[in-house]
Amino acid sequence: MTLVFGYGSNMDDAQMDQRCPARAKVGIAVLHDHRLCFPRLSNTRQCGVSSVEPSPGDVVWGVVHRLGVEDLAALDRSEGYRADRLPRQNGYNRLPVRVEIDGVVTSVDTYIATATRNPPPPSEAYLRHICDGASQHSLPEFYRQYLHRLAITYGCSFDM
């Protein structure tokens, strides 16, 4: 079993039900001293997609999932990660991070995007996945409001 921190569209239950149907939710978690960013063009989604990057004092909230071997392999495929390739050849790289779950610092894996040149902004549909996931898992209100303001910054008009 592997613990994986989902912070972007991997918080959305509908998406994760398709990708990892046997996953178990461990809980919500916070990644300290990082911020959400959109450094990569997704050819599948045709928009910028999320990652996290170091940023002192900032936080990224998300969901920790417990994945078995099959679900982890499926998520690796979805994220364009293969351990046998050079990191720059992967869409995302699965890397260890330390998150806080209910006050306990825990080592988990997460997916960090390989940046592409001049990525476009995220789409409204993609940002909706992120906001829906934050609501589904009752992330802190201040963080849900941050995501909503972020969506408005990118020109989205949906309500939370």
C-alpha positions, 0 to 999 in steps of 0.5 A, a space after each residue: 500500500 502506498 499513501 498518495 497526496 492528491 491536491 489538484 484534480 486528484 481530489 475529485 471523487 469522480 475522477 479518482 473513482 475512474 482512476 483508482 476504484 479500490 482506493 481508500 481515503 486516509 484523510 485530508 492533509 496540508 503540505 506546508 511551504 508549497 503553493 499550487 501552480 499550473 506549469 504544464 500543458 496537458 495534451 489530454 485536457 488542452 489546458 494548464 494543469 496543476 502542480 505544487 512548488 516550494 513557497 515559504 509560508 504558503 500551504 496546499 491542502 488535499 486528500 491522502 489516498 491509500 492505493 494498492 499496487 493496481 491503483 498506483 499503477 493506474 494513477 502512474 499511467 494517468 499522470 504520465 509517470 514511469 520510474 524507468 524514464 528520466 524525470 524530464 521525460 515524465 509528465 509528472 514525477 511521483 516524489 515523496 513529500 511530508 504532509 500533516 494529517 490531523 496534526 501528524 507529519 506523515 511521509 507520502 508520495 505526490 505527483 509533481 509536474 514537469 513544466 512545459 514551455 509557456 503553459 496555457 491557463 487552466 480551463 474552467 472544467 479543470 478548475 471545477 474538478 479542483 474546487 469540487 474535490 475541495 468541497 467534497 472533502 470539506 477542506 478548510 473554508 479559507 482554502 476553498 475560498 482561495 481556490 474560488 478566487 483563483 478560478 475567478 482570476 482565470 476567468 471562471 464564472 461558476 459558483 461554489 
